Amino acid sequence: MMGVSTSCCAAQDADFSSDDNVASEICGYSELQHRMQRHATSGSIRKALETLNFMRDYIPGKPTVYDYNSMIRCYFRSGNVVLDELFEVYIGMKRSGPTPNLLTYQTLLNGIISGGALKVAILVMEEMVATGFRPSYTVLSKLFKKLLKVESVMDAALVLEIMLNVNSSPSQYDISALIQGLCKIGMAEKAYLVFLALLRKGYFCGGCIYNPILWTLCKSEQSYAALAFFGWLGKKGFVLSVYSYTALVYAFSKARLWDEAFHWLDEMESVGCKPSLVTYTVVVKFLCDDGKVDEALSLLRRMEEKGCDPDLVAYNIVLRELCHQGRVVEIGDLVRVIDQKGLSPDMYTHAALAGGLLKRGKVEIANKLLLDIILRGCAVDDVIYNIYLHSVCFNGGSREALSVMQSMVAKGFRPTNVSYNIISEGLCKEEHMDEALALFDGANWPTNGPDLISFNTILSAACKVGDSSMIRRILWRMEYEGIRFDTVSSTCLIQYYCKIGKITECLKLVESMVIKGPPPDTITFNTLLSGLCANRLLGMAEKMFNYFKGIGISPNTTTYNILMRASIREGNDFLVYELSRDMYSWKLKPDVGTYGCFIYSI
């Protein structure tokens, strides 16, 4: 293996001691060459140099640069190269001769590239060019391809620059790989500069080179920069394909700039560039994300009119949003359309239906639908199973969900952390704490074991009921597993300390969160205020309220409701008035709880 050092040793004018075998008799030039090559091939460059020095002393005009090149080549063949030693040779050649020639650099580059020291190869190549030599296309191409293979795209861009300067250019495929690599790491500007450099050299640039730049601008929310680049491409005579237009449609759709998105959709058709299924699906997806499901349905009809039939992916996207909005009639209509077109609902269709129904509180319908899907042997994944488990737990059937999961395991289902967390949360909500802990300790967790969500689920339940024994067990297990607290974990403990009246410990924990982390959030804020108010510490709650606002944690409507209720309980009408004014200054909207406080305080 080639050893790579971070620094090259300076060349030293060391007097190499003569090899015993060489000193014993005066050998001919050919014999000394063979000795040098044998030493180098065995990985002993020091002995090889001793042989060359002996040659210099006894054979006039020797060694030549070709002898050094031969030694370097043989040394690389040894497979045990130490770069520092090799650079001593190279620097010694530059100082004392023989001067490195083209073959020296080519040999060095080939060996270093083959050994994988690509950054070192770039340094050698830069020095080679500075010396006036031109690397061969083969060496440049080899280095360029290897840099792309290891995704070192910035170094590859540097090599391309050298290639263009010596009038060499890689294949369109390799340049496309470089452009895509730069775009992948968000270097659209660098990719654009590479594109311009290629154009200046008269290199033919197809869509595989400029379209990735366009798409990167579109995906990084630079829609108007993308539009400017698109226009520039058109003026320069580049072919703007469906792929190019789809990028613009994507950018404006993602930005919710619907007038522009539909303008470019129409523009595509007007120039004879027929929108593809992908183009339409992009718009459908973002329309649904924006809650514009009626417009998405209209676009599905437009697709059919234009001879571009929507596929199951497009239908699933719309179906999911219809479910989220609880549009039962339209859901039924769309399911019938899917069936009439001969499309078979897949796991994503089922997930869209069930997830949407659950979100709308249609638990029993979702439950029956999922159970029917599973019993019919339809293709389902862990997402479908987890939605089903959630629907069962949602209805107060966490024990049933656990039983169902165990039976599914026997049929090949592999529960994920999400599966266990769903059931654990259900058991905790139903106050089956011992069963939740037994599941936590005895479950056949995936490889990495319980995650932070798993611990927080059961910690939250234990803190709510003030079960100190269970809390200690969980904290010990978290420490043992190397799981660090997050804001949720700390907030749970704040709730616990307030519940058992340990206010000092509670405030110490809050102080630690502010100074060391994890940082408190609005939920932490509200949990603390609720706990203080429950302990009849309204004055301290008011101080903490002002403190939290002072460190940049914003209150919400719940924050004010907590303090208002406590103020009413203690008959502090003035504080209720002040809180209501402050609430409006934060532009927060009162909810039912707020209005209840107002009515009660009258």
N, C-alpha and C positions, 0 to 999 in steps of 0.2 A: 504493500500500500504506500501511496505517496504521502509523506508527512508535510503538512503545510504550516509554516511559521508565520507569525504576524510581522516579523521584521527580518530583513536580509542582513546577514553579517557583512561587515565591511571587508573588502579584500585585504589580505595581509601578505606582505612580501616575505613569506616564510621560506626558509631554506629546507626543502624536502630532503630528508635523508635517503640515501640510495638504497634500493631494494637489494637484499643480500644476494639473491639469485642473479641480479643484474650486475652487481659489483664484482662478482666472482670471475666474470669474463666479459670481454668486449663483444657485444652482439651486433648483428647487422640491423639495418633500419626495419626490414620486414619482420624480423623476430621481435624487435621492440614494439612494433605496432600490434602484433598478436598478443604480447604480454599485456600491453595497455588495455586491449579490448577484453581480455579474459578477466582482468581485475575489475573493469567497469561493469561487465556483465554479471559478475558475482556480487555487485553492490558496493565494492570498495573503491570509491572515487579517489580517495587519498593515495592509495597505492598506484592507481592509474596515473595520477599526477606526478608521482615520484618517477614513474617510468618515462613520462614526457620530459621531465626535467633532466633526467639522465641522457635522454636523446638529444636535448639541447646542448649538453656539455660535450658530447662525443661525435655528433653527426651534424656537420655544417648545414645551415639552412633549414634545419628541422627542430621542432615539429612545426608543421604548417597548420593553418586554420582548419584544413580538412581532417588533420589528426584530432584536433579538439572536437570537431563536429562528430567524428566517429566515436570518440569517447563519450560524448553527451548522448548519442543515439544508443550506444551499448548500455549506458547507465540507466536509461529509461527502460530498457528491456529487462533489467534486473528485477523490476517491480518493487524495489525497496529504495525509492528516491527520497532524499532529504533535501528540500528546496533550498535551505540555507547554504548547504554545501555546493549545490549547483550554482547558486548565485555568486558564491565566492569565485568559482571558475569563470563565470561570465564577466564579473567586474574586473577580475585579474586580466582577462583577455582585453578588456577596454583600456586598462591602464598600461599593461606591459606588452600586449600583443600575444599572439597574432590578432589583429582587429576582427571582430565578428563580421561575417558576411551574410548574404541573404540566406544561405543554407543553415547557418547557425540559428538564426531567428526562426526559420521554418521548423527546424528540428526541436527547438525549445517549445515552440507553440504546440506542435503536434503532441509532444509528450505530456505537456502540462494539461492540455485539453483532455487528452485520454485519461489522465489521472483524476480529472474532476475539479482541479483547482482553477475554476473559471475566472474568478476575479484577478488572480495572479496572471492568467493568460491575457486579460484585457490590459494590464499594466505593461506586459512585455510587448503586446501588439502596438500600444501607443508609443513606446520607446522605439520600436522598429520603424514606425511611420516617421517619427521625428528624426531618425537617423537617415532617412531618405530611401528606405526600402519599402516595397509594396508587398503586403501579404498576398499569398495566392488566394484565388477564389475558393479553392477547396478548403483551406484552413479557415478563412472567414466564415464560410457557409457552415462548416462543422461547429465552430464556436457559437454562431448565431442560433443554430438548431438546438444545441445543448442548453443554451441559456433559456430558450423558449420552453424546453422540456421541463426545466426546474422552475419555471414561471418567474425567472428573474428578468422581467420585461424592461425595466429601466436600463439594465446593463445591455440587454439585447438592442435597445434603441440606440445606445452609444456605439455598439458594433455596426449597426446599420448605417449610422452617420459616417463611420470610417469607410464602410463599403461603398457608399455613394461618392465619397471624396476620391476614391481610387477607381471610380467608374465600374464598380461591381454591384450587382443587385441580386438579391435572393428571389426565390420564386414567389408568385402571387399568393400561393398557399401560405408560405412562411410569413409574408408581410401581413396577410390577413390575420394570422395567429398573433402577431405582435400587436396589431391594432386592437384586436379583441381583448388581449391580455391587459393592455393599458386601460381600456375602457372598463374592464372588470374591476380594476382597483381604483376607479374614479378619476383616472388621468385623461379625461377627454381632451383637455387643452394640449397635452403632450402628444396625444394621438393625432390631433389636428395639425400640429407642427410637423409631425412625421409625414402626414398626408401632403402638406405643402412642399416639403423637401423632395418627395417623390415626384410631384408634378413639375418642379423646377428642373429636375433631371430628365424630364420627358418620359417618365415611367407611366405605363398604362395602368390606370386605377379603376377597377370595376366596382360594382356595388358592394362586394364583400369587404371592401376597404373603407368606403365612406358611410355606408349604412350603419355599422356599429357605432360610429361617432354620433350620428344623428339620433340613434336610439338611446345612447347614454345621456345625451342632453335632455331628451324627452322623459326619461325615467328619473332624472335628478331634478325634476320640477323647474327646468329652464326652458319652458315652452316657447317663449319668444326668441330666445337665443337659437333654439332648434329651428324656428320658422325662418330666421335670418340665414342660417346655414342652408336650409332647404332651398330658399330663394337663390342663394349664391350658386348652389349646385346647378339649378335650372338655367341660370344665366350662362354658366360655363359649358353648358351642353351635356351635362351628365344625365344618364338615364335615371329617371325617377320612377321606380317600380311600385307595385302594390305594397311591398315591404316598406318603402320610403314613406308613402302616404299614410300607411297604418301607424307609423311612428308618430306622425303629427296628430292623428286622430286620438291616439293613446294619450299624448301629452295634454291636449286640451280637455279630454274626457276626465283624466285624473285630476286636473285642476278645477273641474266642475265649470269650465267655460263652454257651455253647451252650444251657444251660437257659433263659436269658432269650430267646435268639433263637428257639428252638422254641416257647416260650410265646407270643410275639407272633405267630408264624406260625399257631399254633392259634387265638389270640384273633381274628385277622382273619376266619377262617372262622366263628367262633362269632357274630360280629356281622354276618354276611352280606356281608363284604368279601372277595371271592374273590382269593387271591394270584395275581399275574400271572406270566408266564414270567420277567420280570425279577426278581421277588421270589425265585422259586425258584433262578434262576441265581446270584443274589448269594450265597445260602447254599451252593450247590454249590461256587462258586469258593473261598470262605473255608474250607470243610471240606477241600477239596483242598490249599489252602495250609497247613493245619494237619496234613496227612498223614492225615486221616480219610477215606480214599477209600471204605471200606466203607459209612460213613454217607452219603457222596455218592451211591453206587450205590443205596442204599436210598431216598434222596430222589428219585432219577430214577424209581424204580418208583412212589413215592407220587404224583409228578406225573402219571404215566399214569393211575393209579387215579382221580385227581381231574379227569381230562379235560383236563389241560394238558400236551400232548405236548412233550417236550424238543426243542430245535432243535439244529443242528449245533454252535453255540457251546457249549452245555451239555455235549454229548458230547465235544467237543475238550478242554474243561477236565478232565474226568474221565480221558480217554484219556492226557492228558499226565502226570497224577499216577500212573496205572497203569504207564506206561512208566518213570517215575522210580523206582518201587518194584520194577520188574522182574516184574510180575504177568502173565506171558505168557498164561496160560489166560484170565484176565479180559480181557486186551487183545483176544484173538481173539473172545471172546464179544461184546464191545462193538462191534468192527468189523463183525461179522455183523448186529448189531441196526441199526447205521447203514445197512448195505446193505439190510436187509429193509424199513426205513422209507422207502426210496427217496431217501435223502439222499446227495448227491455229495460225497465227501471234498474238502476244499479245501486250500490251501497250509498252513493252520494245522493241519489234521489230519496232513498229511505231516510238518510240522515237529515236532509233538508226538511222533509215532511215532519219527522218526529221532533227535531230540534225546534222548528217553528211552532208546532202545537204546544210543546212544553213551555216555550216562552210566553205563549198566550194563555197559559194556565189550563190548557185542555189536557190534563194529566191522564185521565182515564182513556181518552181517545188515543193519545200517544202510546200509552201502555199496550192497548189492544193491537194497535198497528204494528208495533215492534215485535210483540209476541207472535203475531201472525207471520211476520217476515222471517223470524228465526225458525219457527216450526215448519214453515214451507221449504226450509233449506236454501233460501236465497243467499247469494254471496254477501257476506257481512264481514266487517273487520272489527277491531277492538273499539273503534269510535261508536259503532252501532250498539255493541254490547254495553258500553259505558252509558250511552244515552238511555238505554233500557233500564239499567241498574238505577240511574238517576231518577227515572220516572217512577220506579217502584218505591225508592226511598222518599221521594217527594210526597208520596201518599201515606207516609208513616209506616212503610213496610220494609224497614232496613233489615230485619231478621229474615224476611222472605227473600230480599235481594241477596243476602249472604248465602242462603240455601240455593238460590238460582245460580249464583256464580260458581258455587262448588259443583253443581251438576253440570254446568257448562265446561268446567275444567276437565271433567271426565270425558267430555266430547271433543277435547282438543283446544279449547279456549285458553289463552295464556293471559291472565290478568296483568294489567300494568299498574304502576303506582296510582294512576288516576282511578282505576277500578277500586283499589283498596281505600283510597282517600274518600271516594263517594260513599262507600258503605260505612267507613269510620265516622264520617260527618253525620250520617243518618243515625247511627247508634247513639252518638253524643247528643244529638237534638232530641232523641226520644228518651234521653237520660239512662241509657243502658251502658253506663261508664265501664263497668267491669268487663262487659262483652267487648267494648271498643278497645280496651287495654289488652284483652286476651287476643283479639285480632291483630293488634299492633305488634305484640310480642311473638305470636305464633304463626303469622302469615308467611307464605312462601313468596317473599318479596322478590322482584326482579334483581338483577345482578348487584346494583348499587345500594339496595336496601331502601328503607324509608327516606323520603326527601324532606326538605324543610316544610313543605305544605303538610306532609303527614304529621310531623311533630307539632306544627302550629294548630292543626285541627284538634288534636286531643289536648294540647296545652290550653287552648282557649276554653274548651269545655270544663277542664279541671279548675281553671281560674274562676270561671263563672259560678261554680258551686263551692269554691273555696276549699277544695280537697288538697291540703298541703302534702299529704303522703304521696298522692299521685303526681303532684307537681315536682316533688323531689326526684321521683323515679324518672320522670320525663327529662328533667334537666341533667341528671346523671347520664342518661342514655344519649342525649344530644352531645354532651362533652365527650363521651366514649366514642361516638360515631364521627366526631370532628365536625358536627353541624353548628355553624355560627348563628347567633341571634340575628334576626332582621327586625324591622320596625314593628311588624305584626307580633313577633314573639315578645318584645319589650312592652308593647301596649297591653298584651294579655296579662303580664305581671303587674302592670300599673293597676289594672282592674282588680286583680287579686289583693294587692296591698290595701287598696281602698276598701274592699269588701270586709277585710278582717281588721280594719282600723289602723294599719301601720302606715300612717301618713308620712312620717319622717323617711322611712325606707322608700316610699313612693316618690317623694320629692328628690331624694338622692339619685334614684334611677333616672328621673327626668333630666336632672342636671348632667348625669353621665351621658345620656343620649345626645344632649345638645353639644357637649364638649367633645366626646369621643366617637359618637355614633352608636348604633344606626340612628340617623336623624329622625326626629319625631315628625308626624304629619298631622293633618286635620283630624283624623280619627283618634290619634293619640291625644290631641288637644281636647276633643269632646269626651273621651274616656276619663281623662283626669278631672275635668270640670264636673262631670256627672258623679264621679266618686267623691269629690270634695263636697258637693252639694248634698249628696246622700248622707254624709257625715256632719251635716249642719255647719259647714265651714264656708259660708257664702263669701265672707270677706276675703279669705285666702283664694277662693275660686276667682273672685274679681281681680285680685292681684296677678294670678297666673294667666287670666284672660288677657290682661294688658301686656304681660311679659311675652306671651306667645306671639301676639300681634307685633310686638317690638322686634322679635327675631325673624320676622318675615313669614310666619305661618298664618295663612288666611283662615278666618272663621267661615262657617257656612250657616245656613238657616237653623240647622240642628243645634249649633253652638249657642245661638241666641235663645232658642226655645228652652234649653237646659237652664240657663241663667234666669230667664224670665219666670219659669215655674218655681225655681227656688226663691226668687225675690217675692213672688206672690205668697208663697207659703210663709215667709217671714214678715209679710206686710210691708215690704219696701216698695211702695208704688213709684217713688221717684226714680229708683234704679230701673224699674220696668220701662218708664218713660225714656230714660237715657239710653237704654239698650235698644229700644225701638228706633230712636233717632240714629244711633250708630249703625244699626242694621241697614237702614235706608241709605246711609252714606256709603256703604259697601255695595249698594245696588243689588241687594239680595231680596228675593221674592218671598213674602210670607207664605206659609203653608197652613194646612188645617190646624196644626198644633199651635202655630203663632196666633192665629185668630182666636183659638180657644183661650189662650193666655190673655189676650186683649179683653175678651168678653168676661172672663172670670175676675179680672182686675177692676172692672167697672163697679 
